[in-house]
């Protein structure tokens, strides 16, 4: 009898613990703020949602770092709201101010920003949104000076040659020994292909460009000029490489572009599409984005 009684208590304890754990897990769901019904304009609703997005999130609970279905998914949804509100910078500032509740959580959100907005291969890569995150970190009153070094450098690079800016001028040395300056190239569009012939991705993109009907059609009509720049200088790989006859093919003598960080060349290859005045149309674009814009 006593054994049966204690067995029942033991089983009840297990069920009770399991139920409590299940309830605890249930409470760890991301809860959106309630947008006031008085806000009817989409931009007003988006502004409120972005500013109050993290109201119910417990930044002190570091166990949420290992729950990507909650924290990471909430972050992805958050950055998808930002392009629709004029309060985007304030919303990002609010996120990092609250994340300071725990330094581990703060670093987690910094890494999420890098993962989704900075990494070139991210489908959500967006330099303009990443600039908002970098500005928030550089101006964050709770960050140590050492923690500001990286975002300050990334911000400096991101602000170079932005869309709408006149691209920084530079000179390349061509195969015949002559020099060509970017600003002297005359065409409706100039596609700058920064590359390293030893780079596998560079060879892949070169093949895509050389076989693109859109690119080739514009090259033949003279509306587009394609400038291929070997950023590593006059390397043996560049000397052996072959490029289509219609391209302007040269190398960066002295590696000024990378040495002086004239352009943000964080990965190879890097494509910039410029207009006739050498204003940036697309920065660090994919081949697909370039082809779509030129179509």
Order of alpha helices (4+ residues) and beta strands (2+ residues): alpha-alpha-alpha-alpha-alpha-alpha-alpha-beta-beta-beta-alpha-alpha-beta-alpha-beta-alpha-beta-beta-alpha
